[in-house]
Amino acid sequence: MTVIGFHNSHEQVHPADLLRAVQHAEEVGFTAAMCSDHFAPWNHAQGHSGFAWSWLGAALATTGLPLGVVNAPGQRYHPAIIAQGAATLAAMFPGRFWMALGSGQVMNERITADPWPPKRIRDARLRECVDVIRALLAGEEVTHRGLVDVERAKIWSLPEQQPALIGPVMSVPTARRHADWADGFITINQPHDTLRELTGAYRDAGGRGRLALQVHLCWDPDPDRAAAIAYEQWHTNTFPPPLCWDIDGPEAFEQASRHVPQEAVERAVLVSSDLGQHAAWLAEFAELGFEEIYLHHVGKEQLPFLDAFGEHVLPQLGVTRPAPAVAIDPPGAPQPRRPDQRPQPAVLP
């Protein structure tokens, strides 16, 4: 049994339409959802970039689905603000909110006008942010000096259980690093051997929790239209790391992708008009050990996709509901204390 979720792409769809889409996803049988968190789209044809955290509150309030977000704390977002937002959503919707924490992309982070650090610095900054967020979610008062600075921060409205912090993975070294702190693993569709290598590196390094996969796909009853939609919307998204991290906006992505062939798009996006083929692809990912699979239809019109997959694809996959999205024995989890004890501030190294 596999959790089949719906990925909500803020870069491509107006937030009001995306809210209707996630509500409809639940109606047709999807059992989970997640969303992106972008300041800019990848290209002008995508054309949107709603604020994920506003939308998350509305989506959680108007569906019964668990929801996650892919977020990059440390530059555009201060980790204390992310901790506060996560604590509020987890307190209002217990067991239904999680976030995947990554090192970011310049296309979103450059708006602060701060320098864009090299990857090794961004990775170190991410780990500092994770430690700050964990401590704040545990109810500690945090002061920290480093690649991010925090002064006497404390979250006053806490959830009963900390939300899961998931590690987004695109390389073996990242899988090993995230295994040290993450409550689970998420990546995107790639060749099966690559996926086995990434999940194996995460588990071998002690990584715990669920294995999740975001699948970029495109479906339309007309095969030519399916291919055209995939190209128009996703030809700018075919560059592997580190290039995709360091291109600074939609204009630059469009220029860089001017000569991208259709074949490259269809290596990044599973394109077919055959719903049986889509079901078979997803079943193969489940057989690789992915317990949660989030479907991202790269077209802008989501409702026909949801109807078709709800009727013809999900019934073939044995869809189940996910476990609560909570942290696994989080470091710094609050310990019982006597009424006369006062919590001490946490000063992180």
C-alpha positions as CSV (number, residue, x, y, z in Angstrom):
1,M,0.0,0.0,0.0
2,T,1.4,3.4,-1.0
3,V,0.4,7.0,-0.1
4,I,-0.3,8.8,-3.3
5,G,-0.2,12.6,-2.8
6,F,-0.8,15.6,-5.0
7,H,2.0,18.1,-5.5
8,N,0.9,21.8,-5.7
9,S,3.2,23.9,-7.8
10,H,2.9,27.5,-6.8
11,E,5.1,28.5,-9.7
12,Q,2.5,27.4,-12.2
13,V,-1.0,27.9,-10.8
14,H,-2.9,30.8,-9.2
15,P,-3.2,30.1,-5.5
16,A,-7.0,30.2,-5.5
17,D,-7.1,27.7,-8.3
18,L,-4.5,25.6,-6.5
19,L,-6.6,25.6,-3.4
20,R,-9.6,24.3,-5.4
21,A,-7.3,21.7,-6.9
22,V,-6.0,20.3,-3.6
23,Q,-9.6,20.1,-2.3
24,H,-10.6,18.2,-5.5
25,A,-7.6,15.9,-5.1
26,E,-8.9,14.8,-1.8
27,E,-12.4,14.3,-3.3
28,V,-11.0,11.9,-6.0
29,G,-8.9,9.8,-3.7
30,F,-5.5,11.4,-3.2
31,T,-4.5,10.9,0.5
32,A,-1.8,13.5,1.0
33,A,-0.4,16.7,-0.6
34,M,2.7,18.9,-0.7
35,C,3.7,22.2,-2.2
36,S,6.6,24.2,-3.4
37,D,7.8,27.5,-1.8
38,H,9.1,29.8,-4.5
39,F,9.5,33.5,-4.9
40,A,9.7,33.3,-8.7
41,P,8.6,30.8,-11.4
42,W,11.1,29.0,-13.6
43,N,9.8,30.7,-16.7
44,H,7.3,33.2,-17.9
45,A,4.8,30.6,-19.2
46,Q,4.5,29.2,-15.6
47,G,3.6,32.7,-14.5
48,H,2.8,32.4,-10.8
49,S,4.4,32.3,-7.4
50,G,1.9,32.4,-4.5
51,F,3.1,32.6,-0.9
52,A,3.2,29.0,0.2
53,W,2.6,29.6,3.9
54,S,-0.6,31.6,3.4
55,W,-1.9,28.9,1.1
56,L,-0.9,26.1,3.5
57,G,-3.2,27.4,6.2
58,A,-6.1,27.6,3.8
59,A,-5.4,24.1,2.4
60,L,-5.1,22.5,5.8
61,A,-8.3,24.2,7.0
62,T,-10.4,23.1,4.0
63,T,-9.2,19.5,3.5
64,G,-8.3,16.6,5.8
65,L,-5.1,15.9,4.0
66,P,-1.6,16.0,5.5
67,L,0.5,18.7,3.8
68,G,4.2,19.4,3.4
69,V,6.3,22.2,2.0
70,V,9.8,22.3,0.6
71,N,11.5,25.2,2.2
72,A,15.0,26.8,2.3
73,P,15.7,28.5,5.7
74,G,18.8,30.7,6.2
75,Q,18.6,33.6,3.6
76,R,15.1,34.5,2.4
77,Y,13.6,33.0,5.6
78,H,15.1,33.4,9.0
79,P,14.9,29.9,10.8
80,A,13.1,31.4,13.8
81,I,10.3,32.5,11.5
82,I,10.1,29.1,9.9
83,A,10.0,27.5,13.3
84,Q,7.2,29.8,14.3
85,G,5.2,29.1,11.2
86,A,5.7,25.3,11.5
87,A,4.8,25.3,15.1
88,T,1.5,27.2,14.5
89,L,0.4,24.9,11.6
90,A,1.4,21.8,13.6
91,A,-0.5,23.1,16.7
92,M,-3.6,23.9,14.6
93,F,-3.5,20.7,12.5
94,P,-1.8,18.0,14.7
95,G,0.1,15.4,12.8
96,R,-0.8,16.9,9.4
97,F,2.1,19.3,8.6
98,W,5.7,18.5,7.6
99,M,8.5,20.4,5.9
100,A,11.5,19.4,3.8
101,L,14.4,21.7,4.5
102,G,17.0,22.3,1.8
103,S,19.9,24.7,1.0
104,G,18.0,26.7,-1.6
105,Q,18.3,28.2,-5.1
106,V,19.6,31.6,-6.0
107,M,16.5,32.3,-8.1
108,N,14.5,32.6,-4.9
109,E,17.1,33.6,-2.3
110,R,18.8,36.5,-4.2
111,I,15.9,38.9,-3.3
112,T,17.6,39.7,0.0
113,A,20.6,41.2,-1.9
114,D,22.9,39.2,0.3
115,P,25.8,37.3,-1.4
116,W,24.9,33.8,-2.7
117,P,27.2,31.4,-0.8
118,P,28.9,28.3,-2.3
119,K,27.2,25.0,-1.7
120,R,29.4,23.9,1.2
121,I,28.5,27.1,3.1
122,R,24.8,26.7,2.3
123,D,24.9,23.1,3.6
124,A,26.6,24.3,6.8
125,R,24.0,27.1,7.1
126,L,21.2,24.6,6.6
127,R,22.5,22.4,9.4
128,E,22.6,25.5,11.7
129,C,19.0,26.3,10.7
130,V,17.9,22.7,11.4
131,D,19.4,22.8,14.9
132,V,17.8,26.2,15.6
133,I,14.4,25.1,14.4
134,R,14.6,21.8,16.4
135,A,15.5,23.7,19.6
136,L,12.7,26.2,19.1
137,L,10.1,23.5,18.4
138,A,11.2,21.9,21.6
139,G,10.3,25.0,23.5
140,E,13.8,26.3,24.2
141,E,14.9,29.9,24.2
142,V,17.7,30.1,21.5
143,T,20.6,32.3,21.1
144,H,23.0,31.4,18.3
145,R,25.9,33.0,16.4
146,G,27.2,31.6,13.2
147,L,26.1,31.6,9.5
148,V,22.7,32.6,10.9
149,D,22.2,34.7,14.0
150,V,19.5,34.2,16.6
151,E,19.0,36.3,19.7
152,R,16.8,35.0,22.6
153,A,14.1,33.5,20.3
154,K,11.3,31.4,21.8
155,I,8.2,30.0,20.3
156,W,5.3,30.5,22.7
157,S,2.5,28.5,20.9
158,L,3.9,25.0,20.5
159,P,2.3,21.8,19.1
160,E,2.0,18.8,21.3
161,Q,4.3,16.9,18.8
162,Q,7.0,18.4,16.7
163,P,6.4,18.3,12.9
164,A,8.6,16.0,10.8
165,L,11.6,17.7,9.2
166,I,12.3,15.9,6.0
167,G,15.7,15.9,4.1
168,P,15.5,16.7,0.4
169,V,18.1,14.7,-1.5
170,M,19.7,15.0,-4.9
171,S,23.1,13.5,-4.3
172,V,24.8,10.7,-2.2
173,P,26.7,13.2,-0.1
174,T,23.5,15.1,0.7
175,A,21.8,11.8,1.6
176,R,24.5,11.0,4.1
177,R,24.4,14.4,5.6
178,H,20.7,14.5,6.0
179,A,20.6,11.1,7.6
180,D,22.1,12.7,10.7
181,W,19.1,14.9,11.3
182,A,16.1,14.1,9.1
183,D,12.8,12.4,10.0
184,G,12.6,11.1,6.4
185,F,13.8,11.4,2.8
186,I,12.4,13.0,-0.3
187,T,13.7,13.2,-3.8
188,I,12.4,13.5,-7.4
189,N,11.9,10.9,-10.2
190,Q,15.2,9.8,-11.6
191,P,16.6,6.6,-13.1
192,H,15.9,3.6,-10.9
193,D,19.6,2.9,-10.3
194,T,20.1,6.5,-9.1
195,L,17.1,6.2,-6.8
196,R,18.5,3.0,-5.3
197,E,21.9,4.7,-4.8
198,L,20.3,7.7,-3.0
199,T,18.0,5.7,-0.7
200,G,20.8,3.2,0.0
201,A,23.2,6.0,1.0
202,Y,20.6,7.5,3.3
203,R,19.8,4.2,5.0
204,D,23.4,3.1,5.2
205,A,24.2,6.4,7.0
206,G,21.5,5.7,9.6
207,G,18.7,7.7,8.0
208,R,15.3,6.9,9.4
209,G,11.7,7.6,8.6
210,R,9.7,7.4,5.4
211,L,11.0,7.5,1.8
212,A,9.0,9.9,-0.3
213,L,9.3,10.7,-4.0
214,Q,8.0,13.6,-6.1
215,V,7.2,12.6,-9.6
216,H,7.0,15.1,-12.4
217,L,4.6,13.8,-15.0
218,C,2.4,15.1,-17.8
219,W,-0.9,13.6,-19.1
220,D,-3.4,14.6,-21.7
221,P,-5.7,12.4,-23.8
222,D,-3.9,13.7,-26.9
223,P,-0.3,12.5,-26.9
224,D,1.0,15.4,-28.9
225,R,-0.6,17.9,-26.6
226,A,0.9,16.0,-23.6
227,A,4.3,16.4,-25.1
228,A,3.7,20.1,-25.9
229,I,2.5,20.9,-22.4
230,A,5.5,19.2,-20.9
231,Y,7.9,21.2,-23.1
232,E,6.2,24.6,-22.6
233,Q,6.0,24.3,-18.9
234,W,9.1,22.3,-17.9
235,H,11.9,22.7,-20.5
236,T,13.6,25.2,-18.2
237,N,13.7,22.6,-15.4
238,T,16.0,20.0,-17.1
239,F,19.3,21.2,-15.7
240,P,20.9,19.0,-13.0
241,P,22.6,20.3,-9.8
242,P,24.6,22.4,-9.3
243,L,23.6,24.4,-12.4
244,C,19.9,24.6,-11.4
245,W,20.8,26.0,-8.0
246,D,22.8,28.9,-9.5
247,I,20.7,30.3,-12.3
248,D,19.2,33.5,-11.0
249,G,15.7,33.7,-12.4
250,P,13.2,33.0,-15.2
251,E,14.9,35.1,-17.8
252,A,18.2,33.3,-17.3
253,F,16.5,29.9,-17.2
254,E,14.8,30.7,-20.5
255,Q,18.0,31.8,-22.1
256,A,19.9,28.7,-20.8
257,S,17.2,26.4,-22.1
258,R,16.7,27.9,-25.5
259,H,18.0,24.7,-27.2
260,V,16.8,22.1,-24.8
261,P,15.3,19.2,-26.9
262,Q,12.1,17.4,-26.3
263,E,14.0,14.3,-25.3
264,A,15.6,16.1,-22.4
265,V,12.2,17.2,-21.1
266,E,10.9,13.6,-21.3
267,R,13.9,12.4,-19.3
268,A,12.8,14.8,-16.5
269,V,9.0,14.4,-16.9
270,L,7.1,11.2,-17.4
271,V,5.0,12.0,-20.5
272,S,2.2,9.8,-21.8
273,S,-1.5,9.9,-22.8
274,D,-1.8,6.3,-21.6
275,L,-3.1,6.1,-18.0
276,G,-2.1,2.5,-17.8
277,Q,1.5,3.5,-18.5
278,H,1.4,6.1,-15.8
279,A,0.1,3.5,-13.3
280,A,2.9,1.1,-14.3
281,W,5.6,3.8,-13.8
282,L,4.2,4.7,-10.3
283,A,4.0,1.0,-9.4
284,E,7.7,0.6,-10.2
285,F,8.6,3.5,-7.9
286,A,6.5,1.9,-5.1
287,E,8.5,-1.4,-5.7
288,L,11.7,0.5,-5.1
289,G,10.5,1.2,-1.6
290,F,9.0,4.6,-1.8
291,E,6.1,4.7,0.8
292,E,4.8,8.1,-0.4
293,I,4.6,9.3,-4.0
294,Y,3.6,12.9,-4.8
295,L,2.3,13.5,-8.3
296,H,3.2,16.7,-10.0
297,H,1.3,17.2,-13.3
298,V,3.4,19.9,-15.0
299,G,0.4,21.3,-16.9
300,K,-1.4,24.4,-15.6
301,E,-4.9,22.7,-15.7
302,Q,-5.0,20.4,-12.8
303,L,-8.7,19.3,-12.5
304,P,-8.8,17.0,-15.7
305,F,-5.6,15.3,-14.5
306,L,-7.0,14.8,-11.0
307,D,-10.2,13.3,-12.4
308,A,-8.4,11.0,-14.8
309,F,-5.9,9.7,-12.2
310,G,-8.5,9.5,-9.5
311,E,-10.7,7.2,-11.6
312,H,-8.2,5.2,-13.5
313,V,-4.7,5.3,-11.8
314,L,-5.2,5.4,-8.1
315,P,-7.4,2.3,-8.0
316,Q,-4.5,0.3,-9.5
317,L,-2.0,1.3,-6.8
318,G,-3.6,0.3,-3.5
319,V,-3.6,3.8,-2.1
320,T,-3.4,4.2,1.7
321,R,-3.3,7.1,4.1
322,P,0.1,8.3,5.6
323,A,1.2,8.0,9.2
324,P,1.1,11.2,11.3
325,A,3.7,13.7,10.1
326,V,5.6,14.0,13.4
327,A,9.3,14.1,14.4
328,I,11.1,10.8,15.3
329,D,12.5,11.2,18.8
330,P,13.6,14.8,18.0
331,P,16.9,16.0,19.5
332,G,16.1,18.4,22.3
333,A,12.6,17.1,22.9
334,P,11.2,18.6,26.1
335,Q,11.6,16.5,29.2
336,P,9.1,16.4,32.0
337,R,10.0,19.0,34.7
338,R,8.7,19.9,38.1
339,P,6.4,22.9,38.3
340,D,9.1,24.9,40.2
341,Q,11.7,24.4,37.4
342,R,12.2,27.0,34.8
343,P,13.5,26.2,31.3
344,Q,17.0,27.4,30.6
345,P,18.0,29.3,27.4
346,A,19.7,27.2,24.7
347,V,22.9,28.7,23.5
348,L,23.8,26.7,20.3
349,P,27.5,26.5,19.3
